Amino acid sequence: MIDMSDSSVSAAKKSSKKLWLILLLLCVAAGAGWWWSQNSADSAKQGPRMGGSFMGKVPVNAQQVRLDRFAVQLKALGTVTPWNAVSVTSQVAGELDQVLFTEGQFVEKGTLLAHIDPRSYQAELLQAEGALQETRAQLASAQLDLKRYQGLYKEDSVARQTLEQQQAIVAQYQGTLKVRQAQRDAARLDVQHTRIEAPISGRLGLRALDAGNYVSAGSTELVTITQDNPIAVNFTIPEHELQAVLQAYRQEQPLPVQVWNRDETELLAEGVLDSIDNQVDVSTGSVRLKARFANPEQVLFPNQFVNVRLQVTVHEQALLVPADAIQFGSNGRFVWQIQDDDTVLIQPIEILTSDGTQSMLRSGLEAGDWVVVEGVDRLRSGSKVERVAPAGSEPEPVPTEASVPEQTSRGAAHTAQQKAAQ
């Protein structure tokens, strides 16, 4: 027989436990709701962060728009070329007798570089001088006969035909004499050409032949000479930039040209624009230009690759904005402008030109306006910003009395005592 009182007590206990569990869940839900409402209120009081939603002021690096001098430069790729370059060859054939230069040596114009065996050419010179002397003797004899015939003709002792024949013989020997003189001069010149001299001043390259080799006339290269002070840099610019260069070039003012190393981290030399080619290359749509540079320390080397910057004009009062501040959107270029209340807004701008660091403005901003340079990725219109200095630009701490060396303090005290004594 089942005890009904025990089952009633157990049922009451189970109902009591369920009731307490429900009350506990209600308390937890009420606490969570209160906590969420409090956090929402605090977030609303603190205002939008991280672009106007969850965080506070956005730290940014800002700079001012300023009026300053701005040089408009065209950038191009260039190649260093010698101002003059000569391939030294012999003008006569023969055996290379002596090599008298050192590779890499700087030589003046007329310096003896090499010597070809001259004996065969000296023999030809003697032969030409002998033939010339023979022709001179024949001409002298013919001229004496002509004088004699002229006297006899006046006395009507010889026929006119005989006189005219003698005149022709004299003219023939005169022509032969000129031929012999030319042959003598050519042979003498060949003897001189056995001495190979530097045609220009410059630096020698590597020797191409050693003594004992046979040299052909006009085809065998002995060495090259390059004039590298001054030196030239050849570069090209696009066709659409030509008019600006021509306009500045026709004012007969030297246009400054800078050459930088391959990484554009070091300025190598400064020179001036020397000449512009007379036509546009139709295959590339570009124009070749040549700049002249003084190169006393041999900083520029022939066939070296350089980056060229050609200065076309200079604006003395240009409105400049940092190039890093310029952003690109669907409506064109814009910057994040900081207002007086430290909020930012999108400000459209127009750019005239840029050198990669500073950009010259046409419109959109005024001198003294603040623009955001770093930190733009977290901005929205109306965001509050906080201007911070970029890393590495913090000012040095001002030394306090405690940081002044003891010797300095003693020196100051000694000076004060001297003044009091005076």
C-alpha distance (Angstrom), angle and dihedral (degrees) to the residues before:
residue distance angle dihedral
M1 . . .
I2 3.89 . .
D3 3.80 119.1 .
M4 3.85 105.2 -126.9
S5 3.79 93.9 -167.7
D6 3.83 92.9 61.3
S7 3.82 93.4 50.4
S8 3.83 90.9 49.9
V9 3.80 91.3 52.5
S10 3.83 93.3 50.1
A11 3.81 91.3 48.2
A12 3.80 90.5 51.7
K13 3.79 91.1 50.6
K14 3.83 91.7 51.6
S15 3.81 92.0 50.3
S16 3.81 90.7 49.9
K17 3.82 91.9 52.7
K18 3.83 91.9 50.8
L19 3.78 90.5 50.5
W20 3.79 93.0 52.1
L21 3.81 91.2 47.5
I22 3.82 91.2 52.4
L23 3.82 91.1 49.0
L24 3.84 90.6 50.3
L25 3.80 92.1 51.9
L26 3.80 91.1 49.1
C27 3.81 90.8 51.9
V28 3.82 91.9 50.0
A29 3.82 91.2 49.3
A30 3.82 91.2 48.9
G31 3.80 91.4 50.4
A32 3.82 92.5 49.6
G33 3.79 91.2 49.7
W34 3.80 92.0 50.7
W35 3.83 91.8 48.6
W36 3.82 92.1 50.0
S37 3.81 92.8 48.6
Q38 3.80 91.5 50.1
N39 3.86 93.1 50.6
S40 3.81 91.3 47.2
A41 3.82 90.4 53.1
D42 3.82 92.2 48.8
S43 3.80 91.4 49.2
A44 3.79 90.9 50.4
K45 3.82 90.8 51.0
Q46 3.85 93.3 48.7
G47 3.82 92.3 52.7
P48 3.85 129.2 -140.3
R49 3.79 121.1 -31.6
M50 3.76 133.9 -174.2
G51 3.74 96.1 30.8
G52 3.82 94.5 -17.3
S53 3.80 100.0 -52.4
F54 3.81 119.2 78.2
M55 3.81 111.4 -4.7
G56 3.81 136.0 58.7
K57 3.82 127.6 -121.5
V58 3.78 115.2 -8.1
P59 3.83 113.1 -128.7
V60 3.83 110.8 -129.7
N61 3.78 139.5 168.1
A62 3.80 109.8 -124.4
Q63 3.81 135.5 -173.7
Q64 3.77 134.9 -172.0
V65 3.78 128.8 -112.6
R66 3.81 107.1 -116.5
L67 3.80 143.4 -174.9
D68 3.78 111.9 -119.8
R69 3.79 145.5 137.0
F70 3.81 112.8 -71.7
A71 3.79 126.6 -171.8
V72 3.81 116.1 -153.6
Q73 3.81 106.9 -137.9
L74 3.78 132.0 -176.0
K75 3.79 116.0 -146.0
A76 3.79 123.2 -145.9
L77 3.79 143.2 155.4
G78 3.79 116.2 -105.5
T79 3.78 143.9 -178.5
V80 3.79 125.2 -140.4
T81 3.82 111.8 -125.2
P82 3.83 130.6 -179.9
W83 3.77 115.2 -100.5
N84 3.82 86.4 -130.4
A85 3.79 128.1 8.6
V86 3.81 126.6 -174.7
S87 3.79 132.3 -175.2
V88 3.80 105.4 -146.9
T89 3.81 113.4 -137.8
S90 3.79 133.1 163.5
Q91 3.80 119.8 -103.4
V92 3.82 91.6 -152.0
A93 3.78 132.2 46.5
G94 3.77 123.7 -119.1
E95 3.76 147.1 96.3
L96 3.80 116.6 -44.2
D97 3.79 101.7 -118.9
Q98 3.83 103.1 179.0
V99 3.81 138.9 7.9
L100 3.80 108.8 -154.3
F101 3.81 104.2 176.6
T102 3.80 136.9 82.4
E103 3.78 121.4 -131.1
G104 3.81 112.2 -102.8
Q105 3.81 91.9 17.0
F106 3.79 120.8 145.9
V107 3.81 110.2 -127.0
E108 3.78 135.4 -174.3
K109 3.78 123.5 -129.9
G110 3.84 109.8 -80.3
T111 3.81 96.2 25.7
L112 3.83 111.5 147.3
L113 3.81 108.0 -113.6
A114 3.81 105.4 170.0
H115 3.80 142.5 -7.8
I116 3.82 130.3 -135.9
D117 3.81 121.7 -154.0
P118 3.86 101.4 -89.3
R119 3.80 101.4 -170.6
S120 3.80 98.2 100.6
Y121 3.79 91.6 47.3
Q122 3.79 92.1 47.8
A123 3.81 88.5 54.3
E124 3.80 90.5 51.7
L125 3.78 89.3 50.2
L126 3.83 91.6 53.6
Q127 3.79 90.3 48.8
A128 3.80 91.3 50.9
E129 3.81 92.3 48.4
G130 3.85 90.1 50.6
A131 3.80 92.8 51.3
L132 3.80 89.5 47.8
Q133 3.81 91.6 52.3
E134 3.83 90.9 49.1
T135 3.81 92.0 51.7
R136 3.80 91.3 49.2
A137 3.81 90.4 54.8
Q138 3.80 91.6 48.9
L139 3.79 90.8 49.8
A140 3.80 92.2 49.7
S141 3.83 91.4 51.6
A142 3.80 91.9 47.7
Q143 3.80 91.3 49.9
L144 3.86 90.9 52.9
D145 3.80 90.9 50.7
L146 3.80 89.2 49.3
K147 3.80 91.7 54.9
R148 3.79 90.4 49.2
Y149 3.80 92.7 50.7
Q150 3.78 91.4 47.7
G151 3.84 90.0 56.8
L152 3.78 92.8 46.4
Y153 3.78 91.3 47.8
K154 3.80 90.5 56.3
E155 3.81 88.2 53.9
D156 3.79 88.5 48.1
S157 3.78 90.1 -118.6
V158 3.84 98.7 126.4
A159 3.71 132.9 40.1
R160 3.79 120.9 -103.3
Q161 3.82 90.1 -120.4
T162 3.81 91.1 61.0
L163 3.82 90.7 52.6
E164 3.81 92.6 49.6
Q165 3.81 91.5 49.1
Q166 3.79 90.4 54.0
Q167 3.81 90.8 49.1
A168 3.81 89.2 53.7
I169 3.81 91.2 50.3
V170 3.81 90.4 53.1
A171 3.84 91.3 49.7
Q172 3.82 89.8 48.7
Y173 3.79 92.3 53.4
Q174 3.82 90.1 47.2
G175 3.80 90.0 56.0
T176 3.79 91.5 45.9
L177 3.78 88.9 51.0
K178 3.82 91.0 57.4
V179 3.80 90.5 50.2
R180 3.81 90.9 50.7
Q181 3.82 90.7 48.9
A182 3.83 90.7 51.7
Q183 3.80 90.7 49.0
R184 3.80 90.0 50.0
D185 3.83 91.3 49.5
A186 3.83 92.0 48.3
A187 3.79 91.8 50.2
R188 3.80 90.4 47.7
L189 3.83 89.7 50.1
D190 3.82 90.9 51.2
V191 3.78 89.2 54.3
Q192 3.81 89.5 51.8
H193 3.83 90.7 48.7
T194 3.78 90.4 60.2
R195 3.80 83.0 75.4
I196 3.82 104.8 72.8
E197 3.80 108.9 -153.4
A198 3.80 132.8 -176.4
P199 3.83 108.9 -93.6
I200 3.84 92.9 -158.8
S201 3.77 138.7 15.9
G202 3.78 114.1 -99.2
R203 3.77 148.4 94.9
L204 3.79 121.6 -50.8
G205 3.77 123.6 -129.4
L206 3.79 129.2 -149.6
R207 3.79 119.1 -45.8
A208 3.81 113.1 -104.1
L209 3.84 98.8 -168.0
D210 3.78 136.9 31.3
A211 3.78 128.3 -144.1
G212 3.81 114.0 -77.7
N213 3.81 97.0 40.8
Y214 3.79 121.6 119.3
V215 3.78 113.6 -112.0
S216 3.80 123.2 -151.4
A217 3.78 118.8 -145.9
G218 3.82 114.4 -99.4
S219 3.82 96.7 -10.3
T220 3.80 110.1 64.8
E221 3.83 111.6 84.4
L222 3.80 115.6 -145.1
V223 3.82 101.4 178.6
T224 3.80 141.1 -31.8
I225 3.80 127.2 -115.9
T226 3.81 122.0 -155.5
Q227 3.78 125.9 -170.2
D228 3.80 106.0 -143.6
N229 3.81 101.5 168.3
P230 2.96 104.3 91.2
I231 3.78 98.1 21.8
A232 3.81 133.0 -174.7
V233 3.80 135.3 -132.6
N234 3.80 118.1 -156.1
F235 3.81 118.3 -157.2
T236 3.79 140.2 155.7
I237 3.79 134.6 -130.3
P238 3.83 129.2 -164.0
E239 3.78 117.7 -94.2
H240 3.82 93.4 -114.2
E241 3.83 91.0 60.8
L242 3.81 93.7 51.8
Q243 3.81 97.9 88.0
A244 3.80 93.5 56.9
V245 3.81 90.3 50.8
L246 3.82 93.5 46.0
Q247 3.78 91.8 49.4
A248 3.80 91.6 53.8
Y249 3.84 93.3 39.7
R250 3.82 93.4 53.9
Q251 3.79 91.0 57.7
E252 3.84 85.8 74.2
Q253 3.78 91.7 -126.9
P254 3.82 116.7 131.6
L255 3.80 110.8 -105.9
P256 3.83 110.5 -140.3
V257 3.80 117.0 -125.8
Q258 3.81 126.2 -167.3
V259 3.79 127.0 -164.2
W260 3.81 121.1 -155.6
N261 3.78 131.6 -172.2
R262 3.79 123.4 -96.0
D263 3.84 93.4 -85.5
E264 3.83 93.3 42.9
T265 3.79 90.1 -124.4
E266 3.82 99.2 114.4
L267 3.80 131.3 47.1
L268 3.82 106.4 -134.3
A269 3.80 104.0 -178.2
E270 3.80 145.1 -21.1
G271 3.79 124.7 -135.6
V272 3.81 143.2 142.7
L273 3.79 136.0 -94.4
D274 3.81 108.0 -95.8
S275 3.81 106.8 -178.6
I276 3.81 146.1 -11.0
D277 3.79 125.0 -139.1
N278 3.82 117.6 -108.4
Q279 3.80 97.4 -124.7
V280 3.79 144.7 31.8
D281 3.78 117.8 -109.5
V282 3.81 101.8 -119.2
S283 3.82 93.1 -159.8
T284 3.82 93.8 59.5
G285 3.82 103.6 18.6
S286 3.80 90.9 -127.9
V287 3.81 138.4 117.2
R288 3.80 126.2 -134.6
L289 3.82 120.0 -128.1
K290 3.78 132.5 -174.7
A291 3.81 126.5 -148.6
R292 3.79 127.7 -166.3
F293 3.84 123.3 -137.8
A294 3.78 134.0 -177.9
N295 3.79 106.4 -126.6
P296 3.83 108.9 -177.7
E297 3.82 94.4 145.9
Q298 3.83 94.5 45.3
V299 3.80 92.8 -119.3
L300 3.80 91.0 146.4
F301 3.79 116.6 59.4
P302 3.83 126.8 -163.6
N303 3.82 114.7 -92.5
Q304 3.81 91.0 13.2
F305 3.82 116.0 147.7
V306 3.83 114.2 -124.3
N307 3.79 141.1 168.5
V308 3.80 113.1 -118.8
R309 3.81 129.0 -151.1
L310 3.80 115.4 -168.6
Q311 3.81 115.0 -165.2
V312 3.80 109.0 -142.6
T313 3.80 102.8 173.2
V314 3.81 142.5 -14.6
H315 3.83 127.1 -131.5
E316 3.80 110.8 -156.0
Q317 3.83 97.4 -165.3
A318 3.78 104.8 32.3
L319 3.80 123.8 159.4
L320 3.81 103.8 -123.8
V321 3.79 131.7 -166.6
P322 3.83 126.3 179.6
A323 3.79 110.2 -96.0
D324 3.82 90.8 -136.2
A325 3.80 89.9 62.9
I326 3.82 93.8 61.4
Q327 3.81 115.7 99.5
F328 3.81 130.4 -173.1
G329 3.79 123.5 -132.4
S330 3.78 140.0 163.3
N331 3.81 89.9 -83.8
G332 3.80 95.9 46.6
R333 3.80 134.2 -98.4
F334 3.81 121.2 -6.1
V335 3.80 141.9 160.5
W336 3.80 134.1 -146.7
Q337 3.80 103.4 -110.8
I338 3.81 119.2 -159.0
Q339 3.80 115.2 -136.1
D340 3.81 127.3 -149.5
D341 3.82 90.9 -95.9
D342 3.85 91.3 54.9
T343 3.77 94.1 -106.3
V344 3.78 122.3 127.8
L345 3.77 133.5 -135.0
I346 3.79 135.9 -178.9
Q347 3.81 110.9 -98.0
P348 3.84 118.0 -169.9
I349 3.83 114.4 -140.8
E350 3.81 140.2 -176.0
I351 3.80 120.7 -135.7
L352 3.82 125.9 -151.6
T353 3.80 98.5 -172.1
S354 3.79 142.0 -31.1
D355 3.80 138.8 -152.8
G356 3.79 95.3 -157.8
T357 3.81 93.8 -98.6
Q358 3.80 103.6 49.9
S359 3.80 128.7 24.0
M360 3.79 125.2 -152.6
L361 3.82 112.8 -131.4
R362 3.77 127.3 -139.8
S363 3.81 95.7 -175.0
G364 3.80 144.5 -26.2
L365 3.81 102.8 76.6
E366 3.78 141.1 45.8
A367 3.78 132.9 -141.3
G368 3.80 110.9 -79.2
D369 3.81 96.5 29.1
W370 3.81 115.4 133.7
V371 3.78 120.7 -129.9
V372 3.80 131.8 -176.3
V373 3.81 114.2 -109.7
E374 3.83 101.5 172.4
G375 3.81 129.5 24.7
V376 3.82 98.5 39.4
D377 3.82 94.0 132.9
R378 3.85 91.7 75.7
L379 3.80 98.0 45.5
R380 3.78 131.1 109.9
S381 3.79 128.5 175.0
G382 3.78 107.6 -77.5
S383 3.81 95.2 19.4
K384 3.79 116.8 147.8
V385 3.80 113.5 -123.0
E386 3.77 136.0 -164.0
R387 3.81 117.5 -149.9
V388 3.78 113.0 -131.9
A389 3.78 130.8 177.4
P390 3.83 116.5 -108.8
A391 3.79 118.1 -105.4
G392 3.77 113.8 -78.9
S393 3.81 95.5 22.3
E394 3.81 99.7 91.1
P395 3.81 112.5 130.0
E396 3.78 118.4 -108.3
P397 3.84 114.4 -100.3
V398 3.79 115.5 -99.9
P399 3.83 109.8 -115.7
T400 3.79 114.5 -113.0
E401 3.78 129.2 -150.1
A402 3.77 90.7 -95.6
S403 3.81 91.3 56.0
V404 3.83 94.8 50.8
P405 3.83 110.1 105.9
E406 3.79 117.0 -108.3
Q407 3.81 92.1 -118.8
T408 3.82 90.7 57.6
S409 3.82 91.4 50.9
R410 3.80 91.5 48.6
G411 3.79 91.3 47.9
A412 3.81 91.1 51.8
A413 3.82 91.2 48.9
H414 3.81 91.4 49.7
T415 3.82 90.8 50.7
A416 3.81 90.6 50.1
Q417 3.83 90.7 51.7
Q418 3.80 91.2 51.0
K419 3.81 91.6 51.3
A420 3.84 90.6 48.8
A421 3.81 91.0 50.8
Q422 3.81 90.6 51.0
